[in-house]
C-alpha cells in the first residue's frame, strides 16, 4: 500500500472520529458549552464530510446517503430532547439503522457493502470490473460470498449498537465520548478482518482468475480471426 493509499484510508477516521472527540472536549471544557451543545456541534464535521462525499462523487451511494439521513434525524431529535445520554444513544441508533439496512440488503441483487467492496477487489481496472460483472451474473458461489461480506458488516454494526446503548445509560457521558468511538473502531476492525479473510480475499482470486480467462479467450478469438495466427502461419512469399 502506497503512502497516498494509507493517507486516504486514515483521513476518514480522523474526520469521523478524531475531530468529533477533540472538538467535544474543546467546546465543553475550553469554551464552557453544555454537554448537549458540545455533542451537537462536534457532530457537524462528519455530517459535512458525508455531504461532500455525495457531491464530490457525483453519484448517490446508498450507504453514505443512509448515514447522512440518520445523522440529520438523530441531531434533530436530540436537539429537541436536550438529553446528553440520548445524544450518545443516537450513535447506536445510527449503527443499528445502518446495520439493519445492510442485513436487509443481503438478499437483494446489490448488497449495500458492495459499493465499497468492488473497487477494492477489482483495483478499479476495466478487466477487473468486467470479470466482477461476469461472476456476479453467472457464479452463485461469488454472489454468496458477496452477500456474506455485507452480513458480516451488518452483524458487527448491530453488536456495536447494543454495546453503545448499554454504555450510554450506564457510564458517564465524558467516558462514552471516547469509548463510543473505540467501540466503533473495534467493530470496523473486526468486520474488516473477518470480511477480508473470508470474503474479499477469495473474491479477489476469483476475479483475477476470471479476468485471466476472459483475456485468454479474447486472445484466442483474435488469433483465429483475419490477419491472426492462421494468416501469420502462411509461408512468406506464398502465392507470390
C-alpha positions in Angstrom: 0.0 0.0 0.0 1.4 3.4 -1.0 1.7 6.5 1.2 -1.3 8.0 -0.7 -3.4 4.9 0.0 -2.5 5.0 3.7 -3.4 8.7 3.9 -6.7 8.1 2.0 -7.7 5.4 4.5 -6.7 7.5 7.6 -8.4 10.7 6.6 -12.0 9.4 7.1 -11.0 8.1 10.5 -9.5 11.4 11.6 -12.6 13.3 10.3 -15.2 11.0 11.7 -13.5 10.1 15.0 -10.6 12.3 15.9 -12.2 15.7 15.1 -15.5 15.0 17.0 -13.7 13.8 20.1 -11.3 16.6 20.1 -13.9 19.3 19.4 -16.2 17.9 22.1 -13.6 18.4 24.8 -12.5 21.8 23.4 -16.1 23.1 23.2 -17.1 21.7 26.6 -14.0 22.4 28.7 -12.4 25.2 26.7 -15.5 27.3 25.8 -17.8 26.2 28.5 -20.6 24.8 26.3 -23.1 22.4 27.8 -22.7 18.7 27.2 -25.6 18.6 24.8 -24.3 21.6 22.8 -20.8 20.3 22.7 -22.1 16.9 21.4 -24.2 18.5 18.8 -21.6 20.8 17.4 -18.9 18.1 17.4 -21.2 16.0 15.1 -21.3 18.8 12.4 -17.9 17.9 10.7 -18.7 14.2 10.0 -22.1 15.3 8.6 -20.5 17.8 6.3 -18.0 15.3 5.1 -20.8 12.9 4.2 -22.4 15.7 2.2 -19.1 16.5 0.5 -18.6 12.8 -0.4 -22.0 12.7 -2.0 -21.3 15.9 -4.0 -17.7 15.1 -5.0 -18.5 11.6 -6.2 -21.4 12.9 -8.4 -23.4 9.8 -7.7 -25.6 8.6 -4.9 -24.0 6.0 -2.6 -26.8 4.2 -0.8 -24.8 3.7 2.4 -23.4 7.2 2.5 -26.9 8.7 2.0 -28.3 6.5 4.7 -25.6 7.6 7.2 -26.4 11.3 6.3 -30.1 10.9 6.8 -29.8 9.1 10.1 -27.3 11.7 11.4 -29.5 14.6 10.5 -32.6 12.9 12.1 -30.6 12.0 15.2 -29.3 15.5 15.6 -32.8 17.0 15.2 -34.3 14.6 17.8 -31.6 15.1 20.4 -31.7 18.9 19.9 -35.4 18.9 20.8 -35.0 16.4 23.7 -31.9 18.1 25.1 -30.7 14.9 26.7 -27.0 14.2 26.6 -27.4 10.4 27.1 -30.0 10.3 24.4 -27.4 12.0 22.1 -24.9 9.3 23.0 -27.5 6.6 22.3 -28.2 8.3 19.0 -24.9 7.0 17.7 -26.1 3.5 18.5 -29.3 4.2 16.5 -27.1 5.2 13.6 -25.2 1.9 13.8 -28.4 -0.1 14.2 -30.2 1.5 11.4 -27.3 1.1 9.0 -26.7 -2.4 10.3 -30.3 -3.4 9.7 -30.3 -1.8 6.3 -27.2 -3.7 5.3 -28.6 -7.0 6.6 -31.9 -6.4 4.7 -29.9 -5.7 1.5 -28.1 -9.1 1.7 -31.0 -10.8 -0.1 -31.0 -8.1 -2.9 -29.1 -8.1 -6.1 -26.8 -5.5 -4.9 -26.0 -5.6 -1.1 -25.1 -2.2 0.4 -21.5 -3.0 1.1 -20.8 -4.0 -2.5 -20.2 -0.3 -3.3 -17.1 -0.3 -1.2 -16.1 -3.9 -1.8 -16.0 -3.9 -5.6 -13.3 -1.2 -6.1 -11.1 -2.9 -3.5 -11.4 -6.3 -5.2 -11.1 -5.2 -8.8 -8.5 -2.5 -8.1 -10.5 -0.2 -10.3 -9.3 -1.9 -13.5 -11.5 -2.3 -16.5 -10.6 -6.0 -16.8 -11.4 -6.5 -13.1 -14.7 -4.7 -13.3 -15.7 -6.8 -16.3 -14.7 -10.0 -14.5 -16.7 -9.0 -11.4 -19.8 -8.3 -13.5 -19.4 -11.7 -15.3 -19.0 -13.5 -12.0 -21.9 -11.6 -10.3 -24.2 -12.6 -13.2 -23.1 -16.2 -13.6 -21.5 -17.5 -10.3 -23.7 -18.5 -7.4 -20.6 -19.0 -5.2 -19.4 -15.5 -6.0 -22.8 -14.0 -5.1 -22.9 -16.0 -1.9 -19.5 -14.6 -0.8 -20.6 -11.1 -1.8 -23.7 -11.4 0.5 -21.6 -12.8 3.3 -19.5 -9.7 3.3 -22.5 -7.5 3.9 -23.8 -9.9 6.5 -20.6 -9.6 8.5 -20.7 -5.8 8.4 -24.3 -5.7 9.4 -23.8 -8.0 12.3 -20.8 -6.1 13.5 -22.7 -2.8 13.5 -25.7 -4.2 15.3 -23.4 -5.6 18.0 -21.8 -2.2 18.4 -25.3 -0.7 18.7 -26.1 -2.9 21.7 -22.9 -2.1 23.5 -23.3 1.7 22.9 -26.9 1.7 24.2 -25.8 0.0 27.4 -22.8 2.3 27.8 -24.8 5.5 27.1 -27.1 4.8 30.1 -24.6 3.2 32.5 -21.4 5.2 32.0 -20.5 8.9 32.4 -21.1 10.9 29.2 -17.5 12.1 29.2 -16.3 8.5 29.2 -18.7 7.4 26.4 -17.5 10.3 24.2 -14.2 8.4 23.6 -15.3 4.9 24.5 -18.1 5.0 21.9 -15.5 5.8 19.2 -13.3 3.0 20.4 -16.3 0.6 20.1 -16.9 1.9 16.6 -13.3 1.4 15.6 -13.1 -2.1 17.1 -16.4 -3.1 15.3 -14.9 -1.8 12.0 -11.6 -3.6 12.5 -13.4 -6.9 13.4 -15.6 -6.5 10.3 -12.5 -5.7 8.1 -10.6 -8.7 9.4 -13.5 -11.2 9.1 -14.8 -9.8 5.8 -11.3 -9.5 4.3 -10.2 -13.1 5.1 -13.5 -14.9 4.4 -14.8 -12.7 1.5 -12.6 -10.1 -0.1 -9.5 -12.4 -0.5 -11.3 -15.3 -2.2 -13.3 -12.9 -4.3 -10.1 -11.1 -5.4 -8.7 -14.5 -6.5 -11.9 -15.4 -8.4 -11.9 -12.0 -10.2 -8.2 -12.4 -11.1 -8.8 -15.9 -12.5 -11.9 -14.8 -14.4 -10.0 -11.8 -15.8 -7.2 -14.1 -17.0 -9.7 -16.5 -18.5 -11.5 -13.7 -20.4 -8.2 -12.3 -21.6 -7.2 -15.7 -22.9 -10.5 -16.2 -24.6 -10.2 -12.8 -26.3 -6.7 -13.6 -27.4 -7.8 -16.9 -28.9 -10.5 -15.1 -30.9 -8.1 -12.5 -32.2 -5.6 -15.2 -33.3 -8.3 -17.1 -35.2 -9.6 -14.1 -37.0 -8.5 -12.4 -40.2 -4.8 -11.5 -40.0 -4.4 -13.7 -36.9 -2.3 -16.8 -36.3 -3.6 -18.6 -39.3 -2.5 -15.8 -41.6 0.8 -15.4 -39.8 1.5 -19.1 -40.4 1.3 -18.7 -44.2 4.8 -19.0 -45.7 6.4 -15.9 -46.6 6.1 -15.3 -50.4 3.3 -17.8 -50.8 1.2 -17.2 -53.8 3.7 -14.5 -55.0 
